[in-house]
Amino acid sequence: MSDPTTATDDATNLTKLLLDAEDNTAADNRSVAAVPDELLPGVGADEMTLKEGLAKGGTATFLILLLLNSLDELEAGALALLAPNIRDTLGVSNGAITFVASAAAAFTVLGAFPMGWLADRYRRGPIIGVSTLFYTAFVVVTGLAVNAAMLFMTRFGVGIARANTGTVHSSLIADTYPIGIRGRMGATIAFSGRAVGTIAPAIIGAIVLIAGGGDAWRWAFFIVGLPVGVFAFLAFRLPEPTRGQWEKKDVLGTVIEDKDPLPISIEAAFARLYRIRTFRTVLVAFSAMGFLLFTLGVQANLFVEEEYALGAFGRGLWTTISSLPVLVVLPFIGTTFDRVCRRAPDQALRIVGYALAPLAVTVPLQFLMPNATAFYLVGVPNQILIAVAASLVLPIVQLIVPYRLRGLGGALATMYVFLIGAVGGSLLAALLVDAYGPRTTVIVLAVPALSIGAALLYRGATTVKGDLALIVRELEEELAEHERQQAEPESIPAVQVADVDFSYGRVQVLFGLNFVVRRGETLALLGTNGAGKSTVLNVITGLATPERGVVRLHGRAITFTTPEQRAALGVQMLPGGKGTFPDLSIHDNLVVGAFRDRGDRAEAQRRVDRVFALFPELDDRRGELARNLSGGQQQQLALARVMLYEPEVLIIDELSLGLAPTVVHNLLATIERLKEAGQTMIIVEQSLNVALSIADRAIFLEKGEVRFEGDAKELLERDDLARAVFLGHEDG
């Protein structure tokens, strides 16, 4: 038998790990100027009624999503209420039914990633429609479960389909409706869900009472599931709003739209999102609280059934009555949140922390009550405080996450909250409840989980304004670039690096980096060791994601695209050092390089032949193993492989590394031919003479910032910088 003290230590250790994860992330130093409060999104805006805000975005989207969310609450309420009945029918333990009943929340993680990815790329109405139809099917099949394994599988399907709520729903609402009513919208959705959840126990209990018999609980899932399918068909026709339109209107006064956005990489999106300090804190806070909150409803029903001998109808009726005060409070909470956000958005997050702090005391107190009446009465403030926090967290996340990443932002939040909170809480609760019962389980989990969560949310308020300032600067840069491209379309650079910050852990390497590479230009990227040259190349090629800023290729943002996508768009890099497969022939090295055309051998061979024509020295030895080539010839072969796909931008990292001067001279002749053909190139080179012999322009980096930018020949006149390149450091 497990010791509850050990379980408490386990929960505390897990939440400590979450705290450590929150602390050991990217550096908090940001090279962005402070933004006045009145310029932050939503701050200082005129007060707007909920009716006025809904009119701006249209009521159809809000009403359909409201109904879908409400019916979801009805199904969740049915499962929590009927947990004892399902347990008896299927012959499982309290621990097993606790885990299975909470499993749908955990399985939401599996659907969150694809849902979030789709939400950031495609029309969101059809995504909601399809996932809701699957949800309907699995809810109905839940009522047909004949054993614990089948019930587990139905909850698996429900959880995956339900993932569209936190990812697609929230993303669509944020883009459809103004910032100034998001608190009230969150509260209204919570109000509707809570209203349904309030009457759900009575309805579900009545269904079971009327149906009668030991398997009467099945009818609840049949009846609850079918209406959801009706509204799923309406979701297919929901209008698709311009992404980020309200942030753009509020900050910029106008709405600009990327008509052909490039696909977003999940890895890059998560890397950027994880660097948003407030977002990290909110994730960790709700993950910690999830250890209790996801199983609290099931534990309460198990406790009441065992301790006070209340049946399904009695539990449902009491739950309905005790939930009514929540409906009175929620409308005022949404109004208060919006008012506070217009004045000080950081205070809005503190409201959530204040709401959750008392729960560490009041939740355990509820489970110490001597009778059912006292249990439900003491639970009233708990329900109010939990409802307040649940209704406000999404508006906060919508505010601090960049509009391009809202879907994947919801997915990342789902991963933390459900995978860590729901799974961790379910496992701990399942272990404890069989050994010590629901009362001890709740008390053991409540104190550490809720205390840590509330403290983190209060702490997170200190970073809200800084994260909003980053959003403002990015929107301003986006507008400035849009206007420049409209005014001078012929001057759009091949590569643009704008306002880029990057950190390795807590060590910031790039600080607000800005430069462009013009079409057909050869740019030399120079600097001392540790200046950030290799990091810049990684950011351009997609091997690293900046914590702020944007990278563009021919005017299109590629900041969140994968390295593979950038290669397909024409960004190719020749890395320094060995870049060949020594045990393959020259010809086979090139065939491997043409891997993208493996399904079209004729096209692959055409590319290989074209490169051999460009490098005749290799053509004469195409059957020879790469290992038998000299260092210069191997580097030439590596360059030939990079040229297979006629790159828009060729990046060369340390061309002369480890090569003799005569070999370098031959390679430079090849580079010169590419330059004469109009090839755009970025060259990082340890030899100043080599770099300046082929570069049109040079950029000198020092400690992650541009210290010199101009004609390559001008760099030679800067004796201090030239010595730094030659010697690897500057004179004191």
C-alpha positions in Angstrom: 0.0 0.0 0.0 1.4 3.4 -1.0 2.1 6.0 1.6 0.1 9.3 1.1 3.2 11.2 2.2 5.2 9.7 -0.5 2.4 10.5 -3.0 2.5 14.1 -1.8 6.3 14.2 -2.3 5.8 12.8 -5.8 3.3 15.5 -6.7 5.6 18.2 -5.2 8.6 16.8 -7.1 6.6 16.8 -10.4 5.5 20.4 -9.9 9.1 21.3 -8.9 10.2 19.9 -12.3 7.7 22.1 -14.0 9.1 25.1 -12.1 12.6 24.2 -13.1 11.5 23.8 -16.7 10.0 27.3 -16.6 13.2 28.8 -15.1 15.7 27.0 -17.4 14.5 28.5 -20.7 15.6 31.2 -23.1 17.2 34.3 -21.8 14.9 37.1 -20.7 17.1 39.9 -22.0 15.4 41.4 -25.0 16.9 44.0 -27.3 13.6 45.7 -27.9 12.7 49.3 -26.9 10.0 49.8 -24.3 6.5 50.4 -25.8 4.2 52.9 -24.1 1.2 51.2 -22.5 -1.3 53.0 -24.7 0.3 51.3 -27.8 -0.2 47.8 -26.4 -3.0 45.7 -28.1 -6.3 46.5 -26.5 -5.0 49.1 -24.0 -6.7 52.4 -23.9 -9.4 51.4 -26.4 -12.9 52.7 -26.2 -15.3 50.7 -24.2 -17.4 48.3 -26.4 -20.5 46.4 -25.5 -20.6 42.7 -26.1 -23.4 43.3 -28.6 -21.3 45.8 -30.6 -18.3 43.5 -30.6 -20.4 40.6 -31.9 -21.8 42.7 -34.6 -18.3 43.5 -35.9 -17.5 39.8 -36.4 -21.0 38.4 -37.0 -22.9 36.4 -34.5 -23.0 33.1 -36.4 -19.4 32.0 -35.4 -19.9 32.8 -31.8 -23.3 31.1 -31.5 -22.2 27.9 -33.2 -19.0 27.6 -31.2 -21.0 28.4 -28.0 -23.4 25.6 -28.6 -20.7 23.1 -29.5 -18.8 24.0 -26.3 -22.0 23.7 -24.2 -22.8 20.3 -25.5 -19.2 19.2 -24.8 -19.8 20.3 -21.2 -22.9 18.2 -21.1 -21.0 15.1 -22.2 -18.2 15.7 -19.7 -20.8 16.2 -17.0 -22.5 12.9 -17.9 -19.3 11.0 -17.6 -18.4 12.5 -14.2 -21.8 12.0 -12.8 -22.3 8.4 -14.1 -18.8 7.2 -13.1 -20.1 5.1 -10.2 -22.8 3.5 -12.4 -20.3 2.7 -15.2 -17.9 1.3 -12.7 -20.6 -1.1 -11.4 -21.7 -2.2 -14.9 -18.2 -2.9 -16.1 -17.0 -4.3 -12.9 -13.9 -2.1 -12.4 -12.3 -0.4 -9.4 -12.5 3.3 -8.3 -9.0 3.8 -9.5 -9.7 2.3 -13.0 -12.8 4.4 -13.5 -11.0 7.5 -12.3 -8.2 7.0 -14.8 -10.5 6.1 -17.8 -12.9 8.9 -17.1 -10.0 11.4 -17.1 -8.4 9.8 -20.2 -10.3 11.8 -22.7 -8.6 14.9 -21.4 -5.2 13.3 -21.7 -5.9 12.0 -25.2 -6.7 15.5 -26.3 -2.9 16.0 -26.6 -2.8 13.6 -29.5 -5.2 15.6 -31.5 -3.9 19.0 -30.5 -0.8 19.0 -32.7 -2.5 18.2 -36.0 -5.5 20.5 -35.1 -3.2 23.4 -34.2 -1.1 22.9 -37.4 -4.3 22.8 -39.5 -5.8 25.8 -37.8 -2.7 28.0 -38.6 -2.8 26.9 -42.3 -6.4 26.3 -43.5 -10.0 27.5 -43.1 -11.0 26.6 -39.6 -14.8 26.0 -40.2 -14.3 22.7 -42.0 -11.7 21.5 -39.4 -14.3 22.1 -36.7 -17.0 20.4 -38.6 -15.0 17.2 -39.4 -13.6 16.9 -35.8 -17.1 17.4 -34.3 -18.6 14.7 -36.4 -16.0 12.3 -35.1 -16.7 13.5 -31.6 -20.4 12.7 -32.0 -19.6 9.2 -33.2 -17.4 8.3 -30.3 -19.8 9.8 -27.7 -22.6 7.6 -29.0 -20.3 4.5 -29.0 -19.4 5.3 -25.4 -22.9 4.2 -24.5 -22.2 0.8 -26.2 -19.1 0.0 -24.1 -19.2 -3.6 -22.8 -15.9 -3.6 -20.9 -13.2 -1.2 -19.6 -11.0 -1.7 -22.8 -13.9 -0.6 -25.1 -14.7 2.4 -22.8 -11.0 3.4 -22.9 -11.0 3.3 -26.7 -14.1 5.5 -27.0 -12.6 8.0 -24.6 -9.5 7.9 -26.8 -11.5 9.0 -29.8 -13.5 11.6 -27.8 -10.3 13.2 -26.6 -8.7 13.4 -30.0 -11.8 14.9 -31.6 -12.2 17.3 -28.6 -8.8 18.8 -29.3 -10.3 21.3 -31.8 -11.9 23.3 -28.9 -8.7 24.7 -27.4 -6.9 25.0 -30.7 -9.3 25.8 -33.6 -12.2 27.4 -31.6 -10.0 29.8 -29.7 -8.0 30.7 -32.8 -11.1 31.5 -34.8 -12.7 33.5 -32.0 -9.6 35.7 -31.5 -9.4 36.5 -35.2 -13.2 37.1 -35.6 -13.9 39.4 -32.7 -12.3 42.6 -31.2 -9.8 42.5 -28.4 -12.0 44.6 -26.1 -14.7 41.9 -25.7 -12.6 38.8 -25.4 -13.0 38.6 -21.6 -16.7 38.8 -21.9 -16.7 36.2 -24.7 -14.7 33.9 -22.6 -17.0 34.4 -19.7 -20.1 34.0 -21.9 -18.8 30.7 -23.3 -18.0 29.6 -19.8 -21.4 30.8 -18.7 -23.1 28.8 -21.4 -21.1 25.8 -20.7 -21.6 26.2 -17.0 -25.3 26.7 -17.5 -25.5 23.4 -19.4 -23.2 21.8 -16.9 -25.4 23.1 -14.1 -28.6 21.5 -15.4 -26.7 18.5 -16.9 -26.6 16.5 -13.7 -30.3 16.8 -13.2 -31.0 16.0 -16.9 -28.6 13.1 -16.9 -29.9 11.8 -13.6 -33.5 12.1 -14.8 -32.6 10.1 -18.0 -31.1 7.4 -15.9 -34.1 7.4 -13.6 -36.6 7.1 -16.4 -34.6 4.5 -18.3 -34.2 2.4 -15.2 -32.2 -0.8 -14.9 -28.5 -1.3 -14.3 -27.4 -0.2 -17.8 -29.6 2.9 -17.9 -26.5 5.2 -18.0 -26.0 4.2 -21.7 -29.0 6.2 -22.8 -27.4 9.4 -21.5 -24.6 9.1 -24.1 -27.0 8.2 -26.9 -29.2 11.2 -26.2 -26.3 13.6 -25.6 -24.2 12.7 -28.6 -26.7 13.1 -31.4 -27.4 16.9 -31.2 -23.7 17.7 -31.5 -23.7 16.2 -35.0 -26.4 18.6 -36.1 -24.3 21.7 -35.2 -21.2 20.0 -36.8 -22.7 20.5 -40.2 -23.3 24.2 -39.6 -19.6 24.7 -38.7 -18.6 23.9 -42.3 -20.0 27.2 -43.4 -18.4 29.4 -40.8 -16.6 32.5 -42.4 -12.8 32.7 -42.3 -11.6 36.0 -40.9 -8.3 37.8 -41.7 -5.7 36.5 -39.2 -4.7 39.0 -36.6 -7.0 41.6 -37.9 -7.9 43.1 -34.6 -4.3 43.4 -33.3 -3.4 45.1 -36.6 -6.3 47.5 -36.4 -5.6 48.4 -32.8 -1.8 48.8 -33.1 -1.4 49.8 -36.8 -4.8 51.4 -37.6 -5.0 49.2 -40.7 -5.3 45.5 -41.7 -2.7 44.0 -44.0 -3.0 40.4 -45.1 -0.5 37.8 -46.4 -2.3 36.4 -49.3 0.0 33.4 -49.7 1.6 32.5 -46.4 4.2 29.8 -46.2 3.4 26.7 -44.1 4.5 26.8 -40.5 6.8 24.3 -38.9 5.6 22.8 -35.6 9.1 22.7 -34.3 9.8 26.4 -35.2 6.4 27.5 -33.9 7.0 25.7 -30.6 10.5 27.2 -30.3 9.1 30.7 -30.7 6.1 30.1 -28.4 8.3 28.7 -25.7 10.3 31.9 -25.6 7.2 34.0 -24.7 7.8 34.3 -20.9 4.1 34.9 -19.9 3.0 32.0 -22.1 5.6 29.7 -20.4 4.4 30.7 -17.0 0.7 30.1 -17.8 1.5 26.7 -19.2 3.4 25.6 -16.1 0.8 27.0 -13.7 -2.1 25.2 -15.3 -0.1 22.0 -15.7 0.5 22.1 -11.9 -3.2 22.7 -11.2 -4.2 20.0 -13.6 -2.9 17.4 -11.1 -6.1 18.0 -9.1 -8.7 19.8 -11.3 -9.0 17.1 -14.0 -10.1 14.4 -11.5 -11.9 16.6 -9.0 -15.4 16.1 -10.5 -15.0 12.3 -10.6 -13.5 12.2 -7.0 -16.4 14.4 -5.7 -19.0 12.0 -7.2 -17.2 8.9 -5.9 -16.9 10.5 -2.4 -20.6 11.5 -2.2 -21.8 8.1 -3.4 -19.6 6.3 -0.8 -19.8 8.7 2.1 -23.4 9.9 1.9 -25.0 7.1 -0.2 -26.4 9.5 -2.8 -27.6 8.0 -6.1 -27.2 9.4 -9.6 -30.3 11.5 -9.4 -29.5 12.9 -6.0 -25.9 13.7 -7.0 -27.1 15.4 -10.1 -29.7 17.5 -8.4 -27.3 18.7 -5.7 -24.7 19.5 -8.3 -27.2 21.5 -10.3 -28.3 23.5 -7.3 -24.8 24.3 -6.0 -23.7 25.4 -9.5 -26.3 28.1 -9.9 -24.3 30.8 -8.1 -21.6 30.4 -10.7 -24.0 31.6 -13.4 -24.6 34.8 -11.4 -20.9 35.6 -11.1 -19.5 34.9 -14.5 -21.0 37.8 -16.5 -19.4 40.3 -14.0 -16.0 38.6 -14.2 -15.9 39.0 -18.0 -16.8 42.7 -17.8 -14.2 43.3 -15.1 -11.5 41.5 -17.0 -12.1 43.6 -20.2 -12.1 46.8 -18.1 -8.9 45.9 -16.4 -7.2 44.8 -19.7 -8.0 48.2 -21.3 -6.2 49.8 -18.4 -3.4 47.3 -17.4 -3.2 43.9 -19.1 -0.8 42.6 -16.5 -3.4 43.1 -13.8 -5.8 40.8 -15.7 -3.5 37.8 -15.1 -3.2 38.7 -11.5 -7.0 38.3 -11.2 -6.7 34.7 -12.2 -3.9 34.1 -9.6 -6.1 35.8 -7.0 -9.0 33.6 -7.9 -7.1 30.3 -7.6 -5.1 31.0 -4.4 -7.9 30.2 -1.9 -8.7 26.9 -3.5 -5.6 25.3 -1.8 -7.6 25.6 1.4 -11.2 25.5 0.4 -11.1 22.4 -1.7 -9.7 20.1 1.1 -12.1 21.8 3.5 -15.1 20.7 1.3 -14.1 17.0 1.6 -14.1 17.3 5.4 -17.8 18.2 5.7 -20.1 15.9 7.8 -23.0 15.6 5.4 -24.0 16.1 1.7 -25.7 19.5 2.3 -22.6 21.0 3.8 -20.4 19.3 1.2 -22.2 21.0 -1.7 -22.6 24.4 0.1 -18.9 24.6 0.8 -18.2 23.6 -2.8 -20.1 26.7 -4.2 -17.1 29.1 -3.8 -14.8 26.5 -5.2 -16.9 26.2 -8.3 -17.0 30.0 -8.7 -13.2 30.4 -8.4 -12.5 27.5 -10.8 -15.0 28.9 -13.3 -13.4 32.4 -13.1 -9.9 31.0 -13.9 -11.1 28.7 -16.7 -13.0 31.4 -18.4 -10.2 34.0 -18.4 -7.1 31.9 -19.3 -7.9 31.7 -23.0 -8.4 35.5 -23.5 -5.0 36.0 -21.9 -3.3 33.4 -24.1 -4.9 34.9 -27.2 -3.5 38.3 -26.2 0.1 37.2 -25.8 0.5 34.7 -28.6 1.4 36.0 -32.1 -1.6 35.8 -34.4 0.2 33.5 -36.9 0.7 30.9 -34.2 -2.6 30.8 -32.4 -3.5 27.3 -33.4 -0.2 25.8 -32.4 -0.2 28.0 -29.3 -3.4 26.3 -28.3 -1.8 22.9 -29.1 1.3 23.6 -27.0 -1.0 24.7 -24.1 -3.0 21.5 -24.5 0.2 19.4 -24.4 1.3 21.0 -21.2 -2.1 21.1 -19.4 -3.5 17.8 -20.5 -0.4 15.6 -20.9 1.3 16.8 -17.7 -1.8 17.9 -15.7 -4.4 15.4 -16.8 -2.2 12.3 -17.2 -0.1 13.1 -14.1 -3.1 13.8 -12.0 -5.0 10.8 -13.3 -2.2 8.4 -12.5 -1.6 9.8 -9.0 -5.3 9.9 -8.3 -5.8 6.4 -9.5 -3.0 5.1 -7.2 -4.3 7.0 -4.2 -8.0 6.5 -4.5 -7.9 2.8 -4.3 -5.6 2.8 -1.3 -7.0 5.8 0.7 -10.2 6.9 -0.9 -11.4 10.1 -2.6 -11.0 12.4 0.5 -7.3 11.7 1.1 -6.6 11.8 -2.6 -8.1 15.3 -3.0 -6.4 16.7 0.1 -3.0 15.2 -0.9 -3.1 16.7 -4.4 -4.9 20.0 -3.8 -2.4 21.9 -1.5 0.8 21.7 -3.7 -1.0 21.8 -7.1 -3.2 24.8 -6.4 -0.6 26.7 -4.4 2.1 26.5 -7.0 -0.3 27.3 -9.8 -1.7 30.4 -8.2 1.8 31.7 -7.3 3.0 31.2 -10.9 0.1 33.1 -12.4 0.7 36.0 -10.1 4.4 35.9 -11.0 3.5 35.8 -14.7 1.9 39.1 -14.6 5.3 40.8 -14.4 6.1 39.8 -18.0 2.8 40.5 -19.7 3.7 44.0 -20.9 7.1 43.0 -22.2 5.6 40.2 -24.3 2.9 42.5 -25.7 5.6 45.0 -26.6 7.3 42.4 -28.7 4.0 41.8 -30.6 3.7 45.6 -31.2 7.2 45.8 -32.6 6.7 42.8 -34.9 3.4 44.3 -36.2 5.0 47.7 -36.8 7.9 46.0 -38.8 5.4 44.0 -40.8 3.5 47.1 -41.8 6.7 49.0 -42.7 7.9 46.1 -44.8 4.4 45.8 -46.5 4.4 49.5 -47.4 8.0 49.3 -48.7 7.2 46.4 -50.9 4.2 48.2 -52.3 6.1 51.4 -53.0 9.3 49.7 -54.3 8.5 46.2 -55.5 11.6 46.1 -57.7 13.9 46.6 -54.7 12.7 43.6 -52.6 15.9 41.9 -51.3 16.7 38.2 -51.8 17.1 37.8 -48.0 16.0 40.0 -45.2 16.9 39.5 -41.5 14.8 42.0 -39.4 15.0 42.6 -35.7 16.2 39.1 -34.9 17.0 38.1 -31.3 18.4 34.6 -30.6 19.6 32.9 -27.4 21.2 29.6 -26.5 19.6 28.9 -23.2 20.2 31.9 -21.1 23.0 33.3 -23.3 21.7 35.7 -25.8 23.7 35.6 -29.0 21.9 37.9 -31.5 20.5 41.3 -30.5 18.0 43.0 -32.9 20.0 42.0 -35.9 19.1 43.7 -39.2 20.6 43.3 -42.7 19.6 42.5 -46.3 21.1 40.6 -49.2 20.2 42.0 -52.5 19.5 39.9 -55.6 22.6 38.8 -57.4 24.8 40.2 -54.6 27.6 38.4 -52.8 27.6 39.4 -49.1 30.5 38.6 -46.8 29.5 37.9 -43.2 32.5 38.5 -41.0 33.4 38.8 -37.3 35.4 37.5 -34.5 34.9 34.0 -33.0 31.7 33.9 -31.1 30.2 37.0 -32.9 27.2 35.0 -34.0 28.0 34.3 -37.7 27.1 30.6 -37.6 23.9 31.4 -35.6 22.9 33.8 -38.3 23.3 31.1 -41.0 21.2 28.7 -38.8 18.5 31.3 -38.5 18.4 31.9 -42.3 18.4 28.2 -43.1 15.8 27.2 -40.5 18.1 25.2 -38.2 17.4 27.8 -35.4 14.2 29.8 -34.6 14.7 33.3 -33.4 12.8 34.4 -30.2 11.7 37.5 -32.1 12.2 39.0 -35.5 11.5 37.8 -39.0 13.5 36.2 -41.9 12.2 36.8 -45.4 13.1 35.3 -48.8 12.2 37.5 -51.8 9.8 39.4 -49.5 8.0 36.3 -48.1 8.3 35.5 -44.4 10.1 32.1 -43.9 10.7 32.5 -40.1 8.6 29.5 -39.2 9.2 27.2 -42.2 11.3 24.0 -41.9 14.8 23.7 -43.3 13.4 21.3 -45.9 10.8 23.8 -47.0 13.5 26.5 -47.3 15.7 24.2 -49.3 12.7 23.7 -51.7 12.3 27.5 -51.9 15.9 27.8 -52.9 17.9 28.4 -49.7 20.9 26.1 -49.9 24.0 26.0 -47.7 27.5 24.5 -48.2 28.7 23.8 -44.7 32.4 24.1 -43.8 34.6 21.0 -43.5 33.9 17.7 -45.1 30.7 17.7 -47.1 30.9 14.5 -49.2 30.1 10.8 -48.8 33.6 9.3 -49.0 32.6 5.7 -49.9 30.4 6.8 -52.8 31.6 7.8 -56.3 31.4 11.3 -57.5 28.3 10.4 -59.6 26.6 8.7 -56.7 27.3 11.7 -54.4 25.3 13.8 -56.8 22.6 11.2 -57.2 22.1 11.3 -53.4 22.0 15.0 -53.6 19.1 14.7 -56.1 17.1 12.7 -53.6 14.1 15.0 -54.0 13.6 13.7 -57.6 14.0 10.1 -56.6 10.6 9.4 -58.2 11.6 10.9 -61.5 15.0 9.4 -62.5 15.1 11.3 -65.8 14.8 14.6 -63.9 17.4 13.6 -61.3 19.8 12.6 -64.1 19.1 15.9 -65.9 20.2 17.8 -62.8 23.3 15.7 -62.4 24.3 16.2 -66.0 23.8 20.0 -65.7 26.1 20.1 -62.7 28.8 18.0 -64.4 28.6 20.6 -67.2 29.2 23.3 -64.6 32.1 21.4 -63.0 33.9 19.7 -65.9 36.8 18.6 -63.6 34.4 16.3 -61.8 32.8 15.0 -65.0 36.1 13.5 -66.1 36.3 11.5 -62.9 32.6 10.7 -62.2 33.2 7.1 -61.4 36.0 7.7 -58.8 35.4 7.4 -55.1 35.1 10.7 -53.2 37.7 9.6 -50.7 40.3 9.6 -53.4 39.8 13.3 -54.2 42.0 16.1 -52.8 40.5 18.4 -50.1 39.8 21.1 -52.7 38.2 18.6 -55.1 36.0 17.2 -52.3 34.9 20.8 -51.5 34.1 21.3 -55.1 32.0 18.1 -55.2 30.1 19.3 -52.1 29.5 22.6 -53.9 28.3 20.8 -57.0 25.8 18.8 -54.9 24.4 22.0 -53.4 24.1 23.5 -56.9 21.9 20.6 -58.1 18.7 22.6 -57.4 19.9 25.9 -58.7 19.6 27.8 -55.4 18.0 31.2 -55.1 20.4 31.9 -52.3 23.7 30.0 -51.9 25.2 30.2 -48.4 28.9 29.1 -48.0 30.3 28.5 -44.6 34.1 28.5 -44.4 35.0 27.7 -48.1 38.7 27.8 -47.4 38.7 25.8 -44.2 41.8 23.5 -44.1 42.6 24.1 -47.7 45.9 25.1 -49.3 46.1 28.6 -51.0 46.4 27.1 -54.5 43.3 24.9 -53.9 41.4 27.9 -52.6 42.3 29.9 -55.7 40.8 27.2 -57.9 37.6 27.2 -55.8 37.4 31.0 -56.1 37.4 30.7 -59.8 34.3 28.5 -59.6 32.6 31.0 -57.2 33.5 33.8 -59.6 31.7 32.0 -62.4 28.6 31.6 -60.2 28.8 35.3 -59.3 29.0 36.3 -63.0 25.9 34.2 -63.6 23.9 36.3 -61.1 24.0 33.9 -58.1 23.0 35.5 -54.8 25.5 34.4 -52.1 26.2 34.8 -48.4 29.7 33.8 -47.5 31.2 33.3 -44.0 34.9 33.1 -44.3 37.8 32.9 -41.9 40.1 34.6 -44.4 39.5 38.3 -44.9 41.4 38.3 -48.2 39.3 35.4 -49.6 36.1 37.0 -48.4 36.8 40.4 -49.8 38.1 39.1 -53.1 34.6 37.9 -54.1 32.2 39.9 -51.9 30.3 43.0 -53.1 29.4 44.0 -49.6 30.5 43.1 -46.1 28.9 43.0 -42.7 31.0 42.8 -39.6 29.4 41.3 -36.5 30.5 41.8 -32.9 28.7 40.2 -30.0 25.6 39.6 -32.1 25.2 43.1 -33.5 26.2 44.7 -36.7 29.2 47.0 -36.2 30.0 47.6 -39.9 28.0 47.3 -43.1 29.1 48.6 -46.4 31.2 48.1 -49.5 33.7 45.3 -49.0 36.6 47.5 -49.9 35.6 50.0 -47.2 36.2 47.3 -44.5 39.9 47.3 -45.3 40.0 51.0 -44.3 38.7 50.0 -40.9 42.0 48.9 -39.4 40.5 47.9 -36.1 37.9 45.6 -37.7 40.4 44.1 -40.2 42.7 43.2 -37.3 39.8 41.6 -35.5 39.1 39.3 -38.4 42.7 38.4 -38.9 43.5 37.9 -35.2 40.2 36.6 -33.9 40.0 39.5 -31.3 40.2 43.2 -31.0 43.0 45.1 -29.4 42.0 46.4 -26.0 
